């Protein structure tokens, strides 16, 4: 009787240990952190999904170039992934001006990724202007966070 009970406890403990480990080999499945390789969460956690721009500018900064280079390498690793690049602005300026500036920012990121070898057919761009802020507030810190281009897996 005791042997059966001990055997049952051992089986339960073994199953529990197996259930906690979700790491799989390359090519699919969840990582131990629960992030699926090639997913939006993977892009955000391991590469970075956004680049930031200076006030009234659409030129990709050195820091932005570094992030976009990592995105290009990530996209080469996951050739079936397509992305959308969304250009965003801070709250200052007219709606029309910010939509145009957001489009220039998104297009600058797309152009950089294309120069790094990402096929144009894998990317789309859109501008949200000032309509989708990522940070709240009417100060330089919030505005700096809202001047961006965000890459999303599609």
N, CA and C of each residue as an Amber inpcrd file, in Angstrom:
protein
   462
   0.8140000  -1.1900000   0.0000000   0.0000000   0.0000000   0.0000000
   0.8600000   1.2570000   0.0000000   1.8740000   1.3040000   0.8850000
   2.7640000   2.4550000   0.9560000   3.5220000   2.6510000  -0.3460000
   3.8750000   1.5700000  -1.0240000   4.6040000   1.6440000  -2.2830000
   3.7380000   2.3090000  -3.3450000   2.4570000   1.9900000  -3.3880000
   1.5440000   2.5920000  -4.3570000   1.3970000   4.0950000  -4.1040000
   1.2770000   4.4780000  -2.8520000   1.1360000   5.8950000  -2.5060000
   2.4070000   6.6510000  -2.8570000   3.5590000   6.0880000  -2.5050000
   4.8300000   6.7350000  -2.8300000   4.9950000   6.8430000  -4.3420000
   4.6090000   5.8100000  -5.0620000   4.6900000   5.8380000  -6.5320000
   3.7880000   6.9180000  -7.1130000   2.5980000   7.0910000  -6.5620000
   1.6710000   8.1190000  -7.0320000   2.2350000   9.5090000  -6.7660000
   2.8100000   9.7130000  -5.5770000   3.4270000  11.0110000  -5.2730000
   4.5990000  11.2980000  -6.1990000   5.3920000  10.2940000  -6.4820000
   6.5370000  10.4770000  -7.3810000   6.0650000  10.8540000  -8.7770000
   4.9950000  10.2140000  -9.2510000   4.4550000  10.5230000 -10.5760000
   3.9190000  11.9520000 -10.6310000   3.2200000  12.3730000  -9.5810000
   2.6860000  13.7430000  -9.5260000   3.8340000  14.7440000  -9.5040000
   4.8720000  14.4700000  -8.7190000   6.0200000  15.3770000  -8.6360000
   6.7260000  15.4720000  -9.9860000   6.8620000  14.3560000 -10.6730000
   7.5010000  14.3460000 -11.9900000   6.6890000  15.1450000 -12.9930000
   5.3790000  14.9840000 -12.9980000   4.5280000  15.7550000 -13.9040000
   4.5790000  17.2440000 -13.5920000   4.6060000  17.5830000 -12.3250000
   4.6830000  18.9960000 -11.9460000   5.9970000  19.6100000 -12.4070000
   7.0800000  18.8770000 -12.2790000   8.3860000  19.3860000 -12.7250000
   8.4080000  19.5680000 -14.2320000   7.8060000  18.6640000 -14.9580000
   7.7520000  18.7790000 -16.4130000   6.8840000  19.9460000 -16.8450000
   5.7990000  20.1800000 -16.1420000   4.8860000  21.2570000 -16.4990000
   5.5280000  22.6240000 -16.3100000   6.4410000  22.7770000 -15.3490000
   7.0810000  24.0640000 -15.1030000   8.0800000  24.4220000 -16.1800000
   8.6920000  23.4490000 -16.8180000   9.6930000  23.7360000 -17.8390000
   9.0030000  23.7630000 -19.1920000   8.9200000  24.9670000 -19.8110000
   8.2550000  25.1000000 -21.1080000   9.2290000  25.4750000 -22.2050000
  10.5210000  25.4430000 -21.9120000  11.5110000  25.7930000 -22.9180000
  11.5570000  24.7050000 -23.9770000  11.5720000  25.1200000 -25.2390000
  11.6620000  24.1840000 -26.3380000  12.8540000  24.5150000 -27.1970000
  13.1680000  23.6320000 -28.1110000  14.2630000  23.8720000 -29.0480000
  13.8740000  24.9720000 -30.0160000  14.8640000  25.5230000 -30.7050000
  14.6030000  26.5890000 -31.6820000  13.6160000  26.1060000 -32.7220000
  12.7580000  27.0250000 -33.1500000  11.8100000  26.6650000 -34.1770000
  10.3730000  26.7030000 -33.7100000  10.1240000  26.9700000 -32.4630000
   8.7290000  27.0870000 -32.0410000   8.5550000  26.8200000 -30.5800000
   7.3640000  27.0990000 -30.1140000   7.0390000  26.8590000 -28.7290000
   7.3810000  28.0350000 -27.8570000   7.0070000  27.9330000 -26.6130000
   7.2290000  29.0190000 -25.6710000   8.5880000  28.8910000 -25.0130000
   9.1780000  29.9960000 -24.6350000  10.4130000  29.9910000 -23.8780000
  10.0780000  29.8660000 -22.4090000  11.0990000  29.7700000 -21.5800000
  10.8470000  29.6460000 -20.1470000  10.1620000  30.8900000 -19.5940000
  10.2610000  32.0350000 -20.2890000   9.5690000  33.2300000 -19.8570000
   8.1710000  33.2980000 -20.4480000   7.7760000  32.3280000 -21.2380000
   6.4580000  32.3250000 -21.8460000   6.3910000  33.1120000 -23.1390000
   7.5270000  33.5270000 -23.6850000   7.5610000  34.3020000 -24.9220000
   7.7940000  33.3630000 -26.1010000   6.9100000  33.4400000 -27.0760000
   7.0260000  32.5970000 -28.2600000   8.0220000  33.2290000 -29.2250000
   9.0530000  32.5070000 -29.6480000  10.0110000  33.0590000 -30.6110000
   9.3070000  33.5190000 -31.8870000   9.6820000  34.6960000 -32.3670000
   9.0850000  35.2450000 -33.5750000   7.8080000  36.0200000 -33.3390000
   7.3700000  36.1360000 -32.0950000   6.1290000  36.8470000 -31.7700000
   6.4060000  38.3220000 -31.5000000   5.3320000  39.0980000 -31.3910000
   5.4660000  40.5060000 -31.0220000   6.1690000  40.6410000 -29.6810000
   5.8340000  39.7780000 -28.7400000   6.4560000  39.8170000 -27.4260000
   7.9540000  39.5590000 -27.5210000   8.3560000  38.6610000 -28.4050000
   9.7730000  38.3730000 -28.6340000  10.4760000  39.6060000 -29.1920000
   9.8520000  40.2560000 -30.1680000  10.4250000  41.4710000 -30.7480000
  10.6250000  42.5330000 -29.6720000   9.6030000  42.7650000 -28.8640000
   9.6720000  43.7940000 -27.8270000  10.7470000  43.4560000 -26.7940000
  10.7460000  42.2170000 -26.3090000  11.6320000  41.8280000 -25.2140000
  13.0870000  41.7010000 -25.6390000  13.3370000  41.2200000 -26.8350000
  14.7020000  40.8770000 -27.2220000  15.3370000  41.8060000 -28.2470000
  14.5470000  42.6550000 -28.8770000  15.0790000  43.5130000 -29.9350000
  14.7310000  44.9780000 -29.6830000  13.4900000  45.2340000 -29.3850000
  12.9730000  46.5960000 -29.2620000  12.0470000  46.8760000 -30.4260000
  10.8830000  47.4260000 -30.1230000   9.8770000  47.6270000 -31.1690000
   9.7390000  49.0740000 -31.5990000  10.5390000  49.9920000 -30.9980000
  10.3420000  51.3920000 -31.3660000  11.6490000  52.1590000 -31.4460000
  11.6040000  53.1680000 -32.3080000  12.6910000  54.1260000 -32.4230000
  12.1130000  55.5050000 -32.1400000  12.9550000  56.3900000 -31.6300000
  12.5000000  57.7080000 -31.2200000  13.1190000  58.7820000 -32.1060000
  12.4020000  59.8750000 -32.2450000  12.8220000  60.9670000 -33.1220000
  12.9220000  62.2640000 -32.3380000  13.7560000  63.1610000 -32.8520000
  13.8640000  64.4890000 -32.2810000  12.6460000  65.3140000 -32.6790000
  12.4370000  66.4150000 -31.9740000  11.3080000  67.2990000 -32.2160000
  11.2810000  67.7750000 -33.6660000  10.1300000  67.5930000 -34.3140000
   9.8910000  68.0130000 -35.7000000  10.8400000  67.3680000 -36.7010000
  11.4060000  66.2160000 -36.3790000  12.3600000  65.5370000 -37.2590000
  11.8600000  64.1520000 -37.6210000  12.3300000  63.6820000 -38.7850000
  12.0340000  62.3110000 -39.2030000  13.3150000  61.5740000 -39.5880000
  14.4560000  62.1280000 -39.1970000  15.7440000  61.4900000 -39.4500000
  15.9850000  60.4480000 -38.3670000  16.3580000  59.2370000 -38.7790000
  16.6120000  58.1660000 -37.8200000  17.9190000  58.4790000 -37.0830000
  17.8470000  58.5250000 -35.7670000  19.0170000  58.8090000 -34.9390000
  19.9430000  57.5960000 -34.8880000  21.1320000  57.7720000 -34.3140000
  22.0770000  56.6670000 -34.1590000  21.4590000  55.5540000 -33.3090000
  20.8030000  55.9320000 -32.2250000  20.1400000  54.9210000 -31.3810000
  19.0420000  54.2160000 -32.1600000  18.3110000  54.9630000 -32.9820000
  17.2790000  54.3640000 -33.8200000  17.8630000  53.4180000 -34.8490000
  18.9970000  53.7810000 -35.4150000  19.6710000  52.9110000 -36.3770000
  20.0670000  51.5920000 -35.7280000  20.5640000  51.6700000 -34.5060000
  20.9490000  50.4520000 -33.7850000  19.7420000  49.5360000 -33.5780000
  18.6190000  50.1150000 -33.1630000  17.4040000  49.3180000 -32.9530000
  16.9020000  48.7400000 -34.2670000  16.8820000  49.5420000 -35.3150000
  16.4000000  49.0540000 -36.6110000  17.3210000  47.9760000 -37.1870000
  18.6200000  48.0810000 -36.9460000  19.5430000  47.0300000 -37.3910000
  19.2210000  45.7120000 -36.6820000  18.9020000  45.7880000 -35.3940000
  18.5010000  44.5860000 -34.6500000  17.1740000  44.0500000 -35.1840000
  16.2490000  44.9440000 -35.5270000  14.9790000  44.5020000 -36.0980000
  15.2020000  43.8050000 -37.4340000  16.1070000  44.3370000 -38.2540000
  16.3900000  43.7180000 -39.5550000  16.9550000  42.3070000 -39.3640000
  17.8550000  42.1450000 -38.4070000  18.4080000  40.8170000 -38.1220000
  17.3240000  39.8740000 -37.6070000  16.4480000  40.3950000 -36.7640000
  15.3440000  39.5910000 -36.2280000  14.4080000  39.1670000 -37.3540000
  14.1100000  40.0860000 -38.2590000  13.2390000  39.7550000 -39.3960000
  13.8930000  38.7500000 -40.3260000  15.2120000  38.7930000 -40.4570000
  15.9190000  37.7850000 -41.2620000  15.7940000  36.4030000 -40.6130000
  15.7700000  36.3840000 -39.3080000  15.6290000  35.1160000 -38.5570000
  14.2180000  34.5410000 -38.6880000  13.2300000  35.4270000 -38.8650000
  11.8300000  35.0110000 -38.9690000  11.2650000  35.5030000 -40.3120000
  11.6390000  34.8490000 -41.4000000  11.2820000  35.3350000 -42.7420000
   9.7900000  35.2870000 -43.0660000   8.9960000  34.6020000 -42.2850000
   7.5530000  34.5590000 -42.5300000   6.8060000  35.6970000 -41.8410000
   7.5020000  36.4700000 -41.0330000   6.8690000  37.5920000 -40.3320000
   6.8280000  38.8270000 -41.2120000   5.6890000  39.4760000 -41.2230000
   5.5360000  40.7930000 -41.8410000   5.3350000  41.7900000 -40.7150000
   5.6530000  43.0500000 -40.9790000   5.5300000  44.0650000 -39.9410000
   4.8380000  45.3080000 -40.4700000   4.2750000  46.0440000 -39.5350000
   3.7320000  47.3670000 -39.8130000   4.5250000  48.3530000 -38.9670000
   4.9380000  49.4510000 -39.6000000   5.6550000  50.5060000 -38.9060000
   4.6880000  51.6800000 -38.7610000   4.4100000  52.0800000 -37.5260000
   3.4850000  53.1740000 -37.2580000   4.2560000  54.3900000 -36.7790000
   4.1040000  55.5000000 -37.5080000   4.7430000  56.7490000 -37.1250000
   3.8470000  57.5450000 -36.2040000   4.4260000  58.0870000 -35.1550000
   3.6730000  58.8240000 -34.1470000   4.3560000  60.1430000 -33.8170000
   3.5720000  61.0630000 -33.2760000   4.0550000  62.4030000 -32.9270000
   3.5710000  62.7790000 -31.5370000   4.1690000  63.8450000 -31.0060000
   3.6430000  64.3660000 -29.7520000   2.4240000  65.2330000 -30.0490000
   1.8210000  65.7630000 -29.0240000   0.5400000  66.4590000 -29.1520000
   0.6250000  67.8390000 -29.7880000   1.8230000  68.3670000 -29.9150000
   1.9700000  69.7200000 -30.4490000   1.8260000  69.7010000 -31.9660000
   1.2820000  70.7460000 -32.5300000   1.1020000  70.8320000 -33.9800000
  -0.3070000  70.4400000 -34.3810000  -0.6340000  70.7640000 -35.6220000
  -1.9690000  70.4480000 -36.1250000  -2.0870000  68.9720000 -36.4490000
  -3.3060000  68.5290000 -36.5710000  -3.5470000  67.1320000 -36.9440000
  -2.9100000  66.8170000 -38.2920000  -3.0870000  67.6920000 -39.2600000
  -2.5490000  67.4630000 -40.6030000  -1.0270000  67.4030000 -40.5870000
  -0.4080000  68.3500000 -39.8760000   1.0560000  68.3680000 -39.7990000
   1.5730000  67.0860000 -39.1610000   0.9640000  66.6700000 -38.0640000
   1.4330000  65.4870000 -37.3550000   1.1920000  64.2010000 -38.1340000
   0.1100000  64.1210000 -38.8910000  -0.0900000  62.9430000 -39.7460000
   1.0110000  62.8510000 -40.7960000   1.3670000  63.9950000 -41.3890000
   2.4320000  63.9950000 -42.3940000   3.7870000  63.6670000 -41.7610000
   4.0730000  64.2290000 -40.5940000   5.3350000  63.9500000 -39.9090000
   5.4010000  62.4890000 -39.4730000   4.3060000  61.9570000 -38.9560000
   4.2730000  60.5460000 -38.5720000   4.5270000  59.6360000 -39.7660000
   3.9880000  60.0060000 -40.9230000   4.2120000  59.2140000 -42.1370000
   5.6890000  59.2620000 -42.5420000   6.3040000  60.4450000 -42.4490000
   7.7320000  60.5510000 -42.7670000   8.5640000  59.7080000 -41.8030000
   8.1980000  59.6990000 -40.5420000   8.9290000  58.8820000 -39.5590000
   8.7940000  57.3940000 -39.8650000   7.5780000  56.9490000 -40.1390000
   7.3700000  55.5400000 -40.4810000   8.1390000  55.1830000 -41.7500000
   8.0780000  56.0460000 -42.7470000   8.7760000  55.7810000 -44.0090000
  10.2920000  55.7610000 -43.8240000  10.8100000  56.5940000 -42.9210000
  12.2510000  56.5890000 -42.6510000  12.6760000  55.2570000 -42.0470000
  11.8670000  54.7220000 -41.1410000  12.1730000  53.4200000 -40.5400000
  12.0830000  52.3120000 -41.5900000  11.0670000  52.3730000 -42.4360000
  10.9260000  51.3810000 -43.5090000  12.1270000  51.4420000 -44.4410000
  12.5280000  52.6420000 -44.8250000  13.6670000  52.8010000 -45.7260000
  14.9410000  52.2260000 -45.1140000  15.1330000  52.4430000 -43.8280000
  16.3180000  51.9010000 -43.1620000  16.2820000  50.3700000 -43.1640000
  15.1240000  49.7960000 -42.8470000  15.0130000  48.3350000 -42.8570000
  15.2340000  47.7690000 -44.2610000  14.7070000  48.4560000 -45.2780000
  14.9380000  48.0240000 -46.6640000  16.4260000  48.0580000 -46.9950000
  17.1170000  49.0970000 -46.5670000  18.5530000  49.2030000 -46.8100000
  19.3210000  48.0770000 -46.1170000  18.7630000  47.5420000 -45.0500000
  19.3740000  46.4190000 -44.3300000  18.9300000  45.0580000 -44.8720000
  18.1610000  45.0640000 -45.9670000  17.8190000  43.8100000 -46.6230000
  16.4320000  43.2650000 -46.3880000  15.5970000  43.9780000 -45.6630000
  14.2250000  43.5080000 -45.4490000  13.4080000  43.8440000 -46.6990000
  12.7220000  42.8670000 -47.2390000  11.9350000  43.0670000 -48.4590000
  10.7940000  44.0410000 -48.2070000  10.5990000  44.9530000 -49.1320000
   9.5370000  45.9560000 -49.0130000   8.1620000  45.3060000 -48.8850000
   7.9760000  44.1640000 -49.5230000   6.6890000  43.4770000 -49.4820000
   6.3370000  42.9800000 -48.0750000   7.3070000  42.9150000 -47.1770000
   7.0650000  42.4460000 -45.8100000   6.6840000  43.5700000 -44.8650000
   6.6810000  44.8210000 -45.3650000   6.4570000  45.9680000 -44.4890000
   5.3430000  46.8640000 -45.0200000   4.5720000  47.3910000 -44.0940000
   3.6170000  48.4520000 -44.4080000   3.8810000  49.5850000 -43.4250000
   3.4440000  50.7760000 -43.8150000   3.6140000  51.9050000 -42.9030000
   2.2850000  52.6290000 -42.7570000   2.1420000  53.2760000 -41.6170000
   0.9370000  54.0340000 -41.3140000   1.3350000  55.1730000 -40.3850000
   0.5780000  56.2440000 -40.4240000   0.7950000  57.3520000 -39.4950000
  -0.4360000  57.5140000 -38.6260000  -0.1970000  57.6340000 -37.3350000
  -1.2710000  57.9490000 -36.4080000  -1.1590000  59.3850000 -35.9190000
  -0.1510000  60.1020000 -36.4020000   0.0170000  61.4810000 -35.9730000
   0.0960000  61.5570000 -34.4620000  -0.7640000  62.3710000 -33.8760000
  -0.7800000  62.5190000 -32.4170000  -1.9290000  61.7520000 -31.7640000
  -2.5910000  60.8820000 -32.5260000  -3.7980000  60.2080000 -32.0390000
  -3.5590000  59.0240000 -31.1110000  -2.3440000  58.4800000 -31.0750000
  -2.0740000  57.3120000 -30.2380000  -0.8390000  57.5280000 -29.3710000
  -0.9200000  58.4130000 -28.4120000   0.2540000  58.6550000 -27.5600000
   0.5620000  57.4330000 -26.6970000   1.8440000  57.1930000 -26.4770000
   2.2490000  56.0940000 -25.6050000   2.4960000  56.5800000 -24.1800000
   2.7150000  57.8830000 -24.0310000   2.9230000  58.4690000 -22.7040000
   1.9380000  59.6190000 -22.5250000   1.4210000  59.7290000 -21.3200000
   0.5030000  60.8270000 -21.0350000   1.2790000  61.9820000 -20.4220000
   0.7530000  63.1600000 -20.6090000   1.3850000  64.3380000 -20.0400000
   1.7070000  65.3480000 -21.1210000   1.8020000  66.5780000 -20.7020000
   2.1410000  67.6660000 -21.6160000   3.4620000  68.2710000 -21.1870000
   4.5110000  67.4580000 -21.2670000   5.8480000  67.9060000 -20.8960000
   6.8690000  67.2160000 -21.8030000   8.0870000  67.6740000 -21.7590000
   9.1160000  67.1510000 -22.6720000   9.3270000  65.6480000 -22.5180000
   9.2560000  65.1420000 -21.3140000   9.4550000  63.7040000 -21.0950000
   8.3830000  62.8890000 -21.8380000   7.1350000  63.2790000 -21.7200000
   6.0530000  62.5760000 -22.4160000   6.1630000  62.7910000 -23.9260000
   6.4300000  64.0070000 -24.3410000   6.5330000  64.2950000 -25.7750000
   7.6380000  63.4640000 -26.4200000   8.7770000  63.3300000 -25.7340000
   9.8970000  62.5550000 -26.2820000   9.4980000  61.0970000 -26.4950000
   8.6970000  60.5370000 -25.5910000   8.2520000  59.1470000 -25.7300000
   7.2510000  58.9840000 -26.8730000   6.5130000  60.0300000 -27.1670000
   5.4690000  59.9580000 -28.1980000   5.9990000  60.2240000 -29.6060000
   7.2120000  60.7120000 -29.7400000   7.8170000  60.9360000 -31.0550000
   8.5410000  59.6550000 -31.4550000   7.8150000  58.7310000 -32.1010000
   8.3870000  57.4150000 -32.3510000   7.8480000  56.7760000 -33.6320000
   8.4550000  55.6770000 -33.9650000   7.9280000  54.7420000 -34.9580000
   7.9380000  53.3780000 -34.2840000   6.7870000  52.7160000 -34.2740000
   6.6230000  51.4470000 -33.5840000   6.4250000  50.3340000 -34.6030000
   7.2160000  49.2770000 -34.4560000   7.1250000  48.1160000 -35.3370000
   6.2440000  47.0580000 -34.6880000   5.2510000  46.5780000 -35.4560000
   4.3280000  45.5510000 -34.9740000   4.3230000  44.3680000 -35.9250000
   4.3660000  43.1800000 -35.3650000   4.2930000  41.9580000 -36.1780000
   2.8800000  41.7970000 -36.6790000   2.7220000  41.4870000 -37.9430000
   1.4080000  41.2840000 -38.5720000   1.2570000  39.8680000 -39.0500000
